Amino acid sequence: MIETKLARVISYIFHPLLIPTYILLLLLNLNSLLSFSLPFSYKMTLAGMVFLTTVLFPLFLSWMLARLKIISSMYMTTREDRTYPILAISVFYYLTYFLLRGVHISSVFSYYMLGATLLSILSLMVNYYHKISLHLVGIGSFTGLFLGLSLNFGVNLNTEIFTGIMLAGIIGFARLKSNSHQPAEIYSGFVMGVVVMSILITLL
């Protein structure tokens, strides 16, 4: 019982919609990745905008879809429930990328949002055949981002990479414990997130 509750808490804390906000906050505080300093208020405004477009808007739309009975639940427990929400996430992610292209911020996060858009589209395509874990796609994109940066620029980001791998194990356990996924859905989600994001980042 306790493990099930813990699994639910972990799933909420590391919800895939929250990953872009976490990554932005991390990048804004990694001086080795950003060649300029930004006022704290500007960082919070930027994080607030990303949180709005990548978390609140998709959640609100999912809630509306559930209210209109277009999907059975905003928790997207079935493959059928995932189609419209994932499509909406893809649109909002690309909107975030588009809005940030002209903002004075590292191109790393802009590329990440482009990669997140691509991963959302790929997840939508895979969803027709296989209920891939979006949680593991999310944390896989986190790991792939720092792996790609390390390979591309030769910087030591082992802490971030290992953190991503450890979190993947924790989140994977939580998704299995809550009976949300099968092991193959967990592994495929993480691998897809890492591979797609790391390849894209190496093209920077």
Backbone bond lengths (Angstrom), bond angles and torsions (degrees), N, CA, C in turn:
res aa  C-N    CA-C-N  psi(-1)  N-CA   C-N-CA  omega(-1)  CA-C   N-CA-C  phi
1 M - - - 1.465 - - 1.536 110.94 -
2 I 1.337 115.60 -46.50 1.461 120.30 179.29 1.526 109.99 -64.08
3 E 1.336 116.10 -41.38 1.467 119.72 -179.77 1.514 111.31 -64.04
4 T 1.327 116.48 -36.38 1.467 120.34 178.96 1.524 110.85 -66.50
5 K 1.331 116.93 -42.36 1.459 120.71 177.45 1.519 111.25 -65.09
6 L 1.345 115.97 -40.83 1.464 120.27 178.59 1.526 110.13 -63.73
7 A 1.335 115.80 -40.37 1.469 120.07 178.52 1.520 110.60 -61.31
8 R 1.328 117.00 -38.45 1.465 121.06 179.56 1.530 110.62 -66.99
9 V 1.329 116.77 -42.00 1.462 121.25 179.41 1.532 110.62 -63.29
10 I 1.333 116.21 -44.77 1.469 120.80 178.58 1.524 110.57 -60.64
11 S 1.325 116.31 -41.31 1.468 120.62 -179.98 1.520 111.33 -63.08
12 Y 1.340 116.86 -36.51 1.466 120.19 178.55 1.523 111.31 -71.71
13 I 1.340 116.85 -45.41 1.463 121.21 -177.22 1.526 111.06 -62.26
14 F 1.339 115.77 -39.38 1.463 119.94 -178.01 1.525 111.23 -108.74
15 H 1.327 114.63 37.80 1.462 119.53 175.13 1.527 108.43 -58.79
16 P 1.330 118.29 138.65 1.481 119.72 -176.73 1.522 114.43 -57.07
17 L 1.330 118.00 -28.71 1.460 119.79 179.11 1.527 112.28 -68.19
18 L 1.329 116.92 -22.62 1.467 120.22 -178.38 1.531 113.00 -84.60
19 I 1.327 117.05 -17.68 1.465 120.68 -175.10 1.531 113.11 -57.85
20 P 1.351 120.05 -44.84 1.477 118.67 178.70 1.527 113.26 -58.23
21 T 1.326 117.59 -39.90 1.465 120.63 178.96 1.522 110.71 -65.77
22 Y 1.331 116.72 -43.33 1.470 120.17 177.11 1.521 110.99 -59.28
23 I 1.332 116.29 -44.24 1.458 120.49 -177.95 1.527 111.25 -65.69
24 L 1.328 117.15 -41.95 1.460 120.07 178.33 1.519 110.84 -60.06
25 L 1.324 117.39 -46.76 1.461 120.98 -179.78 1.528 110.80 -61.71
26 L 1.325 116.20 -37.82 1.461 119.80 178.79 1.523 111.21 -67.90
27 L 1.333 116.85 -45.17 1.465 120.72 -179.96 1.523 111.79 -63.51
28 L 1.321 116.54 -37.05 1.461 120.38 -179.47 1.524 112.66 -67.82
29 N 1.334 115.85 -13.48 1.463 119.32 -179.24 1.520 112.56 -116.19
30 L 1.347 115.97 9.98 1.458 120.25 174.00 1.520 108.34 -102.91
31 N 1.321 116.41 98.56 1.463 120.55 -175.48 1.527 112.90 -61.88
32 S 1.319 116.91 -27.00 1.460 119.23 -178.69 1.523 111.99 -70.87
33 L 1.334 116.57 -17.90 1.454 120.17 -178.38 1.522 112.17 -99.92
34 L 1.303 117.35 -24.19 1.458 120.47 -179.86 1.516 109.15 -112.64
35 S 1.310 116.25 127.48 1.470 121.03 -174.95 1.522 112.10 -91.46
36 F 1.318 117.39 10.98 1.461 120.49 179.58 1.525 108.24 -144.52
37 S 1.308 114.81 158.05 1.467 119.63 179.41 1.520 109.07 -102.85
38 L 1.311 115.73 142.38 1.462 121.50 179.98 1.519 109.32 -119.90
39 P 1.323 117.86 143.41 1.469 120.70 175.82 1.529 110.04 -60.13
40 F 1.312 116.22 148.99 1.469 121.08 -179.11 1.523 110.92 -58.31
41 S 1.335 116.83 -40.63 1.468 120.38 -179.06 1.527 111.06 -62.88
42 Y 1.336 116.74 -36.34 1.465 120.69 179.00 1.523 110.27 -67.96
43 K 1.339 115.82 -41.06 1.467 120.00 178.45 1.526 110.69 -60.58
44 M 1.337 116.54 -43.01 1.458 120.27 -178.88 1.522 111.53 -68.51
45 T 1.321 116.36 -36.44 1.471 119.86 177.14 1.518 110.23 -64.26
46 L 1.314 115.42 -43.20 1.457 120.84 179.43 1.529 110.30 -63.99
47 A 1.332 116.74 -45.75 1.464 121.05 179.08 1.526 110.57 -63.03
48 G 1.332 116.16 -38.07 1.461 120.46 178.69 1.522 111.54 -63.70
49 M 1.325 116.48 -40.65 1.458 120.28 178.81 1.526 110.93 -64.92
50 V 1.334 116.41 -43.72 1.458 120.75 179.06 1.523 110.55 -64.61
51 F 1.330 116.69 -40.91 1.468 121.05 178.13 1.527 110.43 -61.82
52 L 1.319 116.09 -38.57 1.465 121.05 -179.77 1.530 111.22 -65.12
53 T 1.336 116.33 -47.59 1.467 119.94 -173.89 1.528 113.54 -81.50
54 T 1.334 117.58 -25.54 1.467 119.13 -176.43 1.522 113.91 -105.28
55 V 1.327 117.27 -12.14 1.466 120.16 -179.97 1.527 111.65 -121.51
56 L 1.329 116.83 -62.65 1.466 120.16 -172.66 1.529 112.80 -65.17
57 F 1.324 117.48 -46.03 1.471 119.67 -179.58 1.530 111.72 -62.37
58 P 1.347 119.20 -49.45 1.473 118.89 177.96 1.525 113.13 -61.30
59 L 1.341 117.34 -39.63 1.470 120.03 179.22 1.525 111.23 -65.29
60 F 1.321 116.40 -41.61 1.461 120.21 179.11 1.526 110.78 -63.17
61 L 1.321 116.19 -42.69 1.460 119.83 179.72 1.529 110.63 -65.59
62 S 1.327 117.50 -40.23 1.465 120.87 177.53 1.525 110.64 -62.81
63 W 1.332 115.95 -39.60 1.470 120.84 177.33 1.531 110.36 -62.96
64 M 1.318 116.07 -42.08 1.462 120.45 178.56 1.527 111.22 -64.25
65 L 1.315 117.03 -41.97 1.460 120.98 178.58 1.521 111.26 -62.24
66 A 1.337 115.32 -38.26 1.465 119.21 177.94 1.533 111.01 -69.14
67 R 1.316 116.55 -40.27 1.467 120.92 179.01 1.522 111.79 -63.92
68 L 1.318 115.92 -35.95 1.465 121.57 -179.94 1.530 112.09 -84.11
69 K 1.339 116.89 2.58 1.462 123.24 178.85 1.528 113.40 64.72
70 I 1.325 116.49 20.60 1.468 120.29 176.16 1.526 109.35 -74.50
71 I 1.339 115.25 -34.16 1.462 120.84 171.42 1.524 107.27 -123.37
72 S 1.311 116.58 154.37 1.469 119.57 -175.57 1.524 112.49 -75.70
73 S 1.339 116.22 -27.49 1.466 120.06 -178.93 1.515 109.56 -160.03
74 M 1.329 116.21 144.55 1.459 119.53 178.13 1.534 111.58 -74.27
75 Y 1.344 116.80 -4.23 1.464 120.21 176.17 1.526 111.61 -81.78
76 M 1.324 116.66 -9.09 1.468 123.20 174.40 1.531 111.80 51.80
77 T 1.320 115.80 55.51 1.461 120.82 -177.73 1.527 112.66 -76.63
78 T 1.315 117.78 -18.87 1.466 120.82 179.38 1.531 110.27 -115.09
79 R 1.313 115.69 159.70 1.464 119.85 178.84 1.519 110.91 -62.76
80 E 1.331 116.74 -35.28 1.458 121.06 -178.05 1.526 111.67 -65.24
81 D 1.322 116.74 -34.64 1.468 120.94 -179.18 1.526 112.76 -71.91
82 R 1.308 117.33 -15.42 1.457 120.70 -171.47 1.524 113.77 -85.33
83 T 1.321 117.87 -22.55 1.464 120.76 -169.59 1.522 113.26 -56.36
84 Y 1.326 117.70 -58.56 1.467 120.32 -176.45 1.533 112.82 -67.85
85 P 1.337 119.02 -43.30 1.470 118.17 177.39 1.529 113.39 -60.95
86 I 1.335 118.29 -42.14 1.467 119.95 179.69 1.524 110.36 -66.19
87 L 1.329 116.30 -38.95 1.466 119.58 176.94 1.525 110.25 -61.09
88 A 1.330 116.85 -42.64 1.463 121.00 178.42 1.526 110.93 -64.41
89 I 1.330 116.85 -40.67 1.464 121.12 178.13 1.524 110.34 -60.40
90 S 1.331 116.84 -41.82 1.463 121.08 178.64 1.525 110.56 -58.79
91 V 1.335 116.07 -43.11 1.473 120.77 -179.59 1.528 110.47 -65.77
92 F 1.322 117.25 -45.67 1.464 120.70 -178.73 1.531 111.53 -67.25
93 Y 1.320 116.92 -36.24 1.467 120.07 177.68 1.526 110.45 -65.15
94 Y 1.334 115.83 -43.44 1.463 117.95 178.79 1.528 110.39 -66.79
95 L 1.322 117.94 -36.40 1.465 121.61 176.58 1.531 109.83 -60.34
96 T 1.323 116.93 -41.17 1.462 121.23 177.95 1.525 110.52 -63.05
97 Y 1.324 116.09 -45.14 1.464 120.55 176.77 1.530 110.37 -58.75
98 F 1.325 117.10 -45.60 1.463 122.04 -177.63 1.530 111.05 -63.38
99 L 1.325 116.66 -42.27 1.461 120.85 -178.72 1.526 112.05 -67.88
100 L 1.334 116.43 -33.69 1.464 120.14 -175.86 1.524 113.51 -85.53
101 R 1.328 117.04 -11.14 1.469 118.87 -179.05 1.523 112.11 -59.98
102 G 1.333 117.22 -35.53 1.457 120.19 -177.46 1.515 113.40 -96.03
103 V 1.341 116.72 3.94 1.470 120.51 -179.23 1.522 109.45 -90.82
104 H 1.339 115.44 142.88 1.463 120.21 -178.66 1.526 109.75 -73.59
105 I 1.314 114.97 82.63 1.467 121.26 -179.53 1.521 107.85 -146.49
106 S 1.278 117.01 159.67 1.460 120.41 179.24 1.520 111.11 -54.70
107 S 1.318 115.51 140.52 1.466 120.33 178.31 1.520 111.37 -68.14
108 V 1.323 117.34 -14.16 1.464 120.92 -178.82 1.523 111.00 -57.78
109 F 1.338 116.91 -48.45 1.462 119.16 -176.98 1.521 110.91 -69.57
110 S 1.320 117.81 -35.43 1.463 120.48 176.60 1.521 110.27 -60.90
111 Y 1.334 116.34 -43.37 1.460 120.40 177.26 1.524 110.45 -65.06
112 Y 1.328 115.68 -37.19 1.466 118.33 178.41 1.528 110.44 -61.13
113 M 1.333 117.69 -44.44 1.459 120.82 -179.44 1.524 110.98 -65.93
114 L 1.318 117.07 -33.64 1.463 119.85 175.52 1.530 109.17 -65.66
115 G 1.326 115.93 -42.70 1.460 120.24 177.22 1.518 112.07 -64.70
116 A 1.339 116.56 -38.69 1.465 120.59 178.14 1.527 110.73 -64.75
117 T 1.333 116.17 -35.91 1.471 120.21 175.91 1.527 110.17 -63.25
118 L 1.333 116.12 -46.35 1.457 120.97 179.54 1.524 110.77 -62.14
119 L 1.327 117.26 -41.73 1.461 121.09 178.97 1.525 111.25 -64.49
120 S 1.320 117.02 -36.27 1.466 120.27 177.89 1.519 110.76 -64.62
121 I 1.330 116.23 -42.35 1.465 120.85 178.89 1.524 110.42 -65.34
122 L 1.332 116.87 -43.28 1.461 120.78 177.93 1.528 110.83 -63.56
123 S 1.332 116.51 -39.60 1.471 120.48 178.07 1.523 110.62 -62.77
124 L 1.324 116.25 -38.58 1.458 121.00 177.98 1.532 110.57 -63.44
125 M 1.320 116.49 -41.65 1.457 120.62 179.78 1.525 110.83 -67.59
126 V 1.337 115.79 -45.14 1.467 120.24 -179.85 1.523 110.56 -64.94
127 N 1.328 117.73 -32.47 1.455 122.83 -175.97 1.526 113.41 -58.82
128 Y 1.316 117.53 -24.59 1.461 120.32 179.00 1.531 112.07 -67.35
129 Y 1.342 115.69 -20.53 1.459 119.76 -176.66 1.526 113.21 -121.63
130 H 1.330 116.23 -20.20 1.466 119.44 -166.96 1.531 108.62 -155.14
131 K 1.337 117.07 126.55 1.470 120.87 -178.21 1.532 109.76 -81.19
132 I 1.321 114.99 75.48 1.458 120.66 -177.80 1.523 110.28 -65.82
133 S 1.332 116.78 147.26 1.469 120.77 -179.16 1.524 110.92 -78.27
134 L 1.315 116.76 113.40 1.468 121.10 178.95 1.529 110.95 -69.70
135 H 1.337 116.07 -30.24 1.469 119.14 176.31 1.529 110.65 -60.79
136 L 1.333 115.77 -42.84 1.468 119.34 -178.58 1.520 111.70 -77.06
137 V 1.324 117.94 -28.41 1.465 119.88 172.09 1.525 108.82 -62.26
138 G 1.336 116.17 -41.81 1.458 121.44 -179.70 1.513 112.84 -62.49
139 I 1.329 116.48 -51.87 1.469 118.61 -178.57 1.527 110.24 -72.66
140 G 1.330 117.29 -25.11 1.461 120.78 173.65 1.519 111.01 -65.97
141 S 1.341 116.21 -37.93 1.471 119.76 177.71 1.524 110.61 -66.30
142 F 1.320 116.85 -35.72 1.467 121.98 175.54 1.522 110.08 -60.57
143 T 1.319 116.18 -50.25 1.463 121.59 -179.77 1.526 111.09 -63.93
144 G 1.332 116.00 -43.34 1.456 120.94 -179.36 1.511 113.08 -64.43
145 L 1.330 116.65 -34.05 1.465 120.57 178.19 1.520 110.90 -59.85
146 F 1.319 116.70 -50.77 1.465 119.99 -176.33 1.524 111.82 -76.33
147 L 1.324 117.38 -28.66 1.464 119.73 173.92 1.526 109.67 -66.04
148 G 1.319 116.96 -43.83 1.460 121.27 178.35 1.517 112.46 -63.26
149 L 1.330 116.54 -42.00 1.461 120.55 178.08 1.521 111.34 -64.00
150 S 1.328 115.99 -40.49 1.461 120.28 179.69 1.524 111.02 -64.78
151 L 1.324 116.86 -43.06 1.457 121.11 -179.65 1.525 111.82 -70.15
152 N 1.314 116.49 -37.09 1.457 121.38 -173.98 1.525 112.86 -77.87
153 F 1.338 115.61 -41.58 1.467 119.59 -174.00 1.525 113.45 -108.56
154 G 1.329 117.08 -3.37 1.453 119.94 178.06 1.517 113.96 67.70
155 V 1.338 117.19 27.00 1.464 120.74 179.02 1.525 109.22 -95.93
156 N 1.318 115.10 153.08 1.465 120.41 -179.33 1.523 109.87 -84.98
157 L 1.314 115.70 104.43 1.456 121.60 177.93 1.523 110.34 -122.59
158 N 1.343 114.97 32.80 1.462 119.63 -177.51 1.523 112.33 -60.49
159 T 1.339 116.56 -36.60 1.467 119.68 -179.78 1.523 110.75 -60.85
160 E 1.333 116.06 -45.98 1.464 120.28 -179.20 1.530 111.17 -66.93
161 I 1.331 116.43 -40.10 1.470 120.80 -179.59 1.526 110.73 -65.23
162 F 1.326 116.43 -47.95 1.467 120.12 -179.91 1.524 111.42 -65.94
163 T 1.338 115.96 -34.23 1.467 119.69 176.29 1.527 110.01 -61.88
164 G 1.333 115.61 -43.51 1.461 120.02 178.45 1.517 111.82 -61.34
165 I 1.339 116.68 -42.42 1.464 120.72 179.88 1.523 111.22 -65.38
166 M 1.336 116.58 -43.15 1.466 120.29 179.44 1.532 111.05 -65.09
167 L 1.334 116.01 -42.00 1.460 119.49 178.14 1.519 111.05 -64.12
168 A 1.330 116.51 -35.62 1.463 120.48 177.38 1.525 110.62 -60.28
169 G 1.333 115.80 -41.37 1.460 119.92 177.53 1.518 111.92 -63.78
170 I 1.334 116.33 -43.08 1.469 121.13 -179.52 1.525 110.94 -66.15
171 I 1.333 115.36 -46.05 1.468 119.93 -178.71 1.521 110.49 -67.79
172 G 1.328 116.64 -39.75 1.451 120.51 177.79 1.522 111.23 -60.25
173 F 1.324 116.35 -43.47 1.464 121.19 176.40 1.531 110.41 -59.46
174 A 1.335 116.17 -43.88 1.459 120.66 -178.67 1.529 111.62 -62.96
175 R 1.334 116.35 -42.03 1.468 119.75 -179.23 1.525 111.28 -68.66
176 L 1.334 116.89 -35.61 1.460 120.23 176.43 1.525 110.79 -70.40
177 K 1.316 116.59 -41.30 1.472 121.10 -177.93 1.518 111.15 -65.73
178 S 1.320 116.95 -31.98 1.465 120.34 179.79 1.530 111.92 -86.82
179 N 1.338 116.28 5.96 1.470 122.46 179.40 1.528 112.47 58.69
180 S 1.322 116.19 32.22 1.467 121.01 179.82 1.519 112.07 -86.77
181 H 1.355 116.38 -25.55 1.461 120.15 -175.66 1.513 111.53 -147.69
182 Q 1.337 113.80 162.75 1.453 122.26 170.63 1.528 107.92 -95.13
183 P 1.342 117.93 159.08 1.469 120.22 -178.33 1.529 114.34 -52.86
184 A 1.331 118.02 -41.07 1.468 120.49 -178.73 1.522 111.39 -62.52
185 E 1.330 117.37 -33.63 1.466 121.67 179.45 1.523 110.63 -71.52
186 I 1.326 115.80 -31.63 1.466 121.62 176.98 1.528 110.33 -69.38
187 Y 1.327 115.85 -52.52 1.465 120.70 -176.84 1.524 111.82 -63.12
188 S 1.332 116.57 -44.37 1.467 119.70 -177.33 1.528 111.24 -64.52
189 G 1.336 117.15 -35.87 1.460 120.82 178.37 1.515 111.56 -64.15
190 F 1.330 116.42 -45.17 1.467 120.23 -178.48 1.523 110.78 -66.65
191 V 1.330 116.64 -45.76 1.467 120.58 -178.76 1.519 110.68 -61.71
192 M 1.330 117.55 -43.85 1.462 120.15 -179.62 1.531 110.76 -63.20
193 G 1.323 117.17 -42.70 1.457 120.81 179.62 1.515 112.32 -62.11
194 V 1.329 116.61 -45.33 1.469 121.28 -178.90 1.530 111.25 -66.18
195 V 1.321 116.46 -49.76 1.467 121.05 -173.99 1.525 111.81 -64.88
196 V 1.330 116.69 -49.60 1.470 120.27 -176.95 1.526 110.88 -63.79
197 M 1.333 116.85 -47.04 1.462 119.74 -176.63 1.519 111.74 -68.89
198 S 1.313 118.11 -42.16 1.467 119.72 -178.32 1.520 111.49 -65.24
199 I 1.330 117.11 -39.45 1.467 120.28 177.47 1.523 111.03 -63.55
200 L 1.323 116.61 -44.32 1.456 119.86 -179.81 1.525 111.80 -62.68
201 I 1.321 116.59 -42.97 1.465 120.96 -178.63 1.533 111.50 -66.40
202 T 1.315 117.39 -32.96 1.467 119.08 178.87 1.531 111.40 -69.35
203 L 1.322 117.02 -13.35 1.463 121.10 177.00 1.534 113.04 -86.33
204 L 1.339 116.56 -1.45 1.464 120.99 179.54 1.533 111.63 -57.39
